[in-house]
Amino acid sequence: MQWIVDAYALVLAALTLPAGLLGDRYGRKKFILIALALFGLASAACAYSTSVNILISARVALGVGGAFILPLALSVLSVFFNDDERPKAMGLLMGGVFLAYPLGPILGGYLLTHYWWGSVFLINVPIALLALIAVAILLPESKSSERHAVDLGGMLLSILGITGITYGAIQAGSKGWGSDQVVASLACGAILLILFVRWEKFMVRHNRSPLVDLKLFSSARFTWGTLLATAVTFCMFGLLFGLPQYLEDVQGKNALGTGYRLLPMVGGLIIGSVIANRLLHKTGAKLAVAIGFGIMAVGLMLGTKTSVHASDPFIVLWVGIVGVGLGFAIPSSMDAALGALSPESSGVGSSLVTAIRQAGGTLGVAILGTVLGSSYRNNLNLSGLPDQIAAVARSSVTGGVAVAHKLDSAELLHVVRTAFVHSMTVMLWVCAGIALVAVVLALLFLPNKTPVSVDEKS
């Protein structure tokens, strides 16, 4: 079960960076079409898998397709939209991405209730086909005019390094940060990424074409736009990890009900991105990003008041406020980063932004999941329960609720749910703290106006 989930995440993270280079070199439209076709075929293969090994292999292929789609879609925005149009395009793109988060549980829950399990993959096929037709007809081809050899050493080091970090973060959620396997994976990943940076510097010194032009980080707009976009992803993934558990295990909602209660986040994001787009034209990215993180912090701090029996209007209120903050912060910070890219480097640059954000999201789930889990266990009182049963209850709130129902113990159920609510409160305070720090960082370091692109400077 773990590999069915993680196979996709690992491949997606590992191939995101090389995807941008290949799009820049050989044509962004070409690789988007290939990726969409692969995504559709792999989805069908997942749906009709006859064994676990086939399903995992199909999920790997699905990850390969996914690794190309988003970064190359982002790179196209840098090529075809000017500084005035790009924030609006970015808001529409990210709005579509975020619509998927609540739509997944809603649509997935409906399909699993009424049809066989493969339908949750099969639904991707007509969507991929429609996208394939639209891209083929509407999207012009674009690629870098500079023709350099592919940096195979950089590709290999980046793939292995990102895989090590991502795998270690995934395993930390279940095995703990002190596990030998987790420590070894994270250490190997970090060492390989350090070697990757040194290799890229070596390539530049010898007048060869590196996978990533490290001069991108000389742009404060690119660097701080990327880091702030990653901070948003870190907090958001933690929230999306904890909130569904609260709704389903504490309040007893089903997947469909959970999805409906996440919709205010998307509604808030749409509202926030519309307002932020107007603000960007008047004041620049600095204020828009800072306001976004400030609104996020307010929503997250309000969320810390959530109780076991919190009402739907209250949950809708604070989740919606967080969504408005996301609508300000994500498109504005992403636009700040992408605005520093030239058409020549848009593919690799957008892939770098996507890869760093992906790593931030994975680490967000791992770190905030650890905060959630450890706080939950520390607030459980399981005295009197046999060790084996107590271990199940400590493993997660889902296990605790299952044990309470099995024992028909209202008292244990209350203890489990109260412990989880306390742990979610701690996690939301951590996210709010990160958001407040990001406000300060945006005001201090993020430039307002789009500078001359890094490539043009050099």
Secondary structure, DSSP 4 states (H G I P E B T S, - for coil): -HHHHHHHHHHHHHHHHHHHHHHHHH-HHHHHHHHHHHHHHHHHHHHT--SHHHHHHHHHHHHHHHHHHHHHHHHHHHHH--TTTHHHHHHHHHHHHHHHHHHHHHHHHHHHHHS-TTHHHHTHHHHHHHHHHHHHHHPPP---S------HHHHHHHHHHHHHHHHHHHHHHHH-TT-HHHHHHHHHHHHHHHHHHHHHHHHHHTT---SS-GGGGG-HHHHHHHHHHHHHHHHHHHHHHHHHHIIIIIS---HHHHHHHHHHHHHHHHHHHHHHHHHHHHH-HHHHHHHHHHHHHHHHHHHTT--TT--HHHHHHHHHHHHHHHHHHHHHHHHHHHTT--TTTHHHHHHHHHHHHHHHHHHHHHHHHHHHHHHHHHT---TTS-HHHHHHHHH-HHHHHHHHHHHT-HHHHHHHHHHHHHHHHHHHHHHHHHHHHHHHHHHHH--SS--S-HHHH-
